[in-house]
Amino acid sequence: MSEASSPFGEGNGLLSEDTNVDANGPSRTGVYQPACPAGQPAPNVAQVVSNASAISARSTPVRSEASTLARIGAFVALTKPRIIELLLVTTVPTMVVAARGWPSTGLVVATLIGGTLSAGGANAANMYLDRDIDALMHRTSRRPLVTGAVSAPAAVIFAASLEAAAFLTLWLTVNMLSAVLALSAALFYVFVYTAFLKRLSPQNIVIGGAAGAVPVLVGWAAVRGELGWAPLVLFALVFLWTPPHFWALAIRYKDDYANASVPMMPVVMTLERTVAQIFVYSLATVATSALFGLVANMHWLYWGVAMVAGGVLIGLCAQLLVTRTTAVAMKVFHWSITYLSLLFVAMALDELVH
């Protein structure tokens, strides 16, 4: 509890400054009290007890409210909100391209709600399965299941509830195809990537990245009710973007992964081989962005951003190939996020201005 919210920070202690008894002397009830200004009536024991009870009554709701907010915050943390933001950044622009303009706002909202619930449920399940690994890694040691802010059974129930809510939301307000795609992505992420690949193969993030690429399919299916070449190329773009994005971060936290015995590429392969693969995947990512421009008949705005932002991505990966330093790896990681965001925003604006 902060001092500002504490009853003791408001000048309302158990004994106020208005007591009136002799200095260090007993009151008529035999209770010793501090000296107080003359001429003021002294409280008796009943008043003191009543005052203490009032403070206790005022303190309990404040503490209860703080505890409730902290618990809510812990459950929100289970969903990995920052990762969900990136997934949603790819969903809305895909819907705009599919609609060749702005789709129904209600459809966008329903798709985002369903996608958020699905991704949040998958991330909560991921934290449940990874709680032993998270406890060994400095980067993840403060996660709710490690600190005990959320119990393991509560996390499982929470994850399952979110997935059920996501499926029903997409099925009832969007369409069955989008609901099935979202659920399949969650199941793949939890049972194929988290429970199996992550602990066994250095190709874990390559194959597991398919789950993170599914939101573009969900967005397209929400508008069209079917898939086609354009969304499949977008799926491939996000799929190819994932390894350089994640491996760059894994270089920074190589010791963390090694300590937890997670066979990420930088742990089991040489740094030279890791950065070489990062560079190759960056080339493939930018090439796929060009292929999407052709398949989806994009205009100058998309092409301009795709080539400039893609050029920066390739340039940073080439720099990492030469220097092989953690500082440059983190530049690649941060720019990869910026790159994907710029690409999809440009994609949406390109459709809206033409």
HELIX and SHEET records of a PDB file:
HELIX    1   1 PRO A    7  GLU A   10  5                                   4    
HELIX    2   2 VAL A   45  LEU A   78  1                                  34    
HELIX    3   3 PRO A   81  ALA A   99  1                                  19    
HELIX    4   4 THR A  105  LEU A  129  1                                  25    
HELIX    5   5 ARG A  131  ASP A  134  1                                   4    
HELIX    6   6 HIS A  138  THR A  140  5                                   3    
HELIX    7   7 PRO A  144  THR A  147  1                                   4    
HELIX    8   8 ALA A  152  THR A  173  1                                  22    
HELIX    9   9 MET A  176  LEU A  187  1                                  12    
HELIX   10  10 PHE A  188  LEU A  197  3                                  10    
HELIX   11  11 LYS A  198  LEU A  200  1                                   3    
HELIX   12  12 ASN A  204  ARG A  224  1                                  21    
HELIX   13  13 TRP A  229  ARG A  252  1                                  24    
HELIX   14  14 LYS A  254  ASN A  259  1                                   6    
HELIX   15  15 MET A  265  VAL A  268  1                                   4    
HELIX   16  16 LEU A  271  VAL A  295  1                                  25    
HELIX   17  17 TRP A  300  THR A  323  1                                  24    
HELIX   18  18 THR A  326  VAL A  353  1                                  28    
END                                                                             
